[in-house]
Amino acid sequence: MGMFTWAEKPAQVLQQGGVIGPEERLPWPQTAAMGVQHVIAMFGATVLAPILMGFDPNVAILMSGVGTLIFFLVTGGKVPSYLGSSFAFIGVVIAATAYAGKGPNTNIGVALGGIIACGIVYTIIGFIVQAIGTGWIERFMPPVVTGAVVAVIGLNLAGIPIKNMAASSFDSWMQAVTFVCVALVAVFTRGMVQRLLILVGLIVATIIYALLTNGLGMGKPMDFSGIASAAWFGAPAFAAPVFSAPAMLLIAPVAVILVAENLGHIKAVTAMTGRNLDAYMGRAFIGDGVATMVSGSVGGTGVTTYAENIGVMAATKIYSTAIFVVAAVIAIVLGFSPKFGAVIQAIPLPVMGGVSIVVFGLIAAAGAKIWVDNRVDFSDNRNLIVAAVTLVLGTGDFTLKFGGFSLGGIGTATFGAILLYALLSRGGSRPAAQAAPRAAR
């Protein structure tokens, strides 16, 4: 990128405990190595989300790279961030397409139309923020609301791995083995392995699965023929969007959650770098919104800023936006490898189910963490009622019909939380502390 140059810092800066800022970079070899690390960090979730929705993982990884480059350009290279598949879409996409949980989603078109609609709403919010700032978002979506909505995204999905992803008793036991593997990696390892807990746990569980099935003949054996026959390079399975009003109305509200996530992430990066990035908030929303529209238009997932990558930045103290350009290019190359897609398709369903239990649980727990981090006061009845009602609406999949259109669990919970909070704020209850919404992925 001729127009954009980063100030090069020697690698010694890090040994002396220094920080590499967004407009700086390490020498290219170290920058490239960091780029690889960021690809690995976002990888597990970016590939898991499309599989759970029946999308092509190669398209998702390719579009995460393209989306990251779009975000980089729109924010002028000032906001260090990677855009990967958003989990906020999983529940609504499964609802819109009636996806069964295995193999390609035959009804992917209507989901893509909805993802594009969501990107449009998100981009519009970005332009409003660009014009008048973020105060209004923080007023509508205080931490009690964002925490409840984020928790619901995880809880609404809980039935999928448990009901759909274990066909036999052996499969259920394998799911348990998988989440125990992930848990052991999360607690008893250190450094990079711990950062990659989902990926490492998944690999260990897959090896155990292969030993028990292919080795001891206990369950459905793994099939490696697809990997052998897949080409190293080739175009992924692109898909075209179909615009259907019910699906668009179901999926577009996810924009509210993406806003909360992105806002929380930028606040986190601001806190870590000591540079105020609030001026770029509108641009970040626009970049993310445009990337989501572009991704949805070819068969990719909706994208969002990634907590995993923010975790890597916090651990390494390297906030250079150059590493994200490198990471994006690597992701684009991987997207054009059918061999890589075949490896992912070979992962046994119960192992994916066990990983899903952890991932959905982590989303639910991230919602609770928002409450804890922002010291939400549950002795205030307003907060208590908003959280209580939202959690059950979302988990029980409460649905409201408006003529031909129905709004399902995540939608009723999101709008219910915002409207209930607004309604109850009119009352005489004492004001909750103003704090920025923190969000999960």
Secondary structure, DSSP 4 states (H G I P E B T S, - for coil): -TT--PEE--THHHHTT--B-TTEE--HHHHHHHHHHHHHHHHHHHHHHHHHHT--HHHHHHHHHHHHHHHHHHTTT-S---EEE-GGGHHHHHHHHT--SSS--TTHHHHHHHHHHHHHHHHHHHHHHHHH-SHHHHHHS-HHHHHHHHHHHHHHTTHIIIIIS--SHHHHHHHHHHHHHHHHHHHH--HHHHHTHHHHHHHHHHHHHHIIIIIT--SPPP--HHHHHS-SS-----------HHHHHHHTTHHHHHHHHHHHHHHHHHHHHS---GGGHHHHHHHHHHHHHHHHTTTPPPEEE-HHHHHHHHHH-B--THHHHHHHHHHHHHHT-HHHHHHHHTS-HHHHHHHHHHHHHHHHHHHHHHHHHTT--TTSHHHHHHHHHHHHHHHTT--EEETTEEE-HHHHHHHHHHHHHHHHHTSSPPPPPP-------
